[in-house]
Amino acid sequence: MGCTSEHLEQLIEQYKRRPFIDAELWAGQIGRAIGHHHQGISADELAEGTGLNPAQIELGVLWQNFGALRWHQQFGTGEGPAPDATDE
């Protein structure tokens, strides 16, 4: 997130030049595949739609979850239960 449009453009350029790791790329593939199946997607359909094997899918999902956790720790959401709340 950039503070100004100029700062945002600097961040975009920085991200364009940085290397990506496999799990990050797999997370993107998984997100796009899931986005095309609004009614849900089976594990087999996900593997077929992404071309990923189950281990790659697991690592991609873990990467996405880690990114979401970092976001919530840094910025919070202002919604839902507190992070230390337990499900009943």
N, C-alpha and C positions, 0 to 999 in steps of 0.2 A: 504494500500500500504506500503510495507516495503522498507527500504533504502538498505538493503542487503538481501541475501537469508536467513541468520541467523535471521535477524529481521522479515522477512516475516514468517518464521517458528514459531517464538515466538507469532506473532499475530494470526496465525492459531490456535495454542494451546489455546490461550486466548479465542478465539471465540468458540472453541469446548466446553469449560467449562462454558460459560455464558448462562443464561436462555434467551429464546426467548419469545416474547409476541405474542399473537394470531395473531394480524394484520400483524406482520412481516412474520409469517409462511403463512398466507393467501396470502400475496403479492407474495411469492415464488410459491405457487400453481397456482396463476393467471398467473404469468410470464411463467411457464412451459406450461400451457394450451394454452396460446396465441402463444407461440413459435411453437406449433404443427399445427397451423392454419395460414399458410402464406397468405391466401387469405382473412383473417378476420374471426371473430367469433361473433355470436350473443350472447345476454345476456343469453338466454335460454341454448345455447350450452356451454357457460362459466360456468353457474351454474351446468349443468349436468356433465361437464368435471372435475370440481373441487370438486363437492359435497358441495359447499358453498351456503348459501342463499344470497339474494340480499344485506342485511345489512353487512354480512361478506365480500362480494365482494367490497362494497363501502369502508369499513374500510381498506381492503387490498390495494385498489387503492390509497387511501389517504396516507397510510404508504409509498407506493412506490413513490408517488409524493413528499412527504415531504423529503424523502431520496435524491431524485434528486435535489430538491431545495437546500438542505444543501450542496450537492456536488458542485453545480454551484456557490453558495455563497462563498464557501471556495476556489475552484480551478478555476472557470470560464471555459469556453469552447473555447474561442478564435474564436467562430463562431456565426453567427446570430446577431440579433439586441441587442442593449444594454438592460439591465434589465428594464429600465424605458421607453423604446420605446412602443408605442401603435400600435395596428394593424389598418390598414386603409382599 
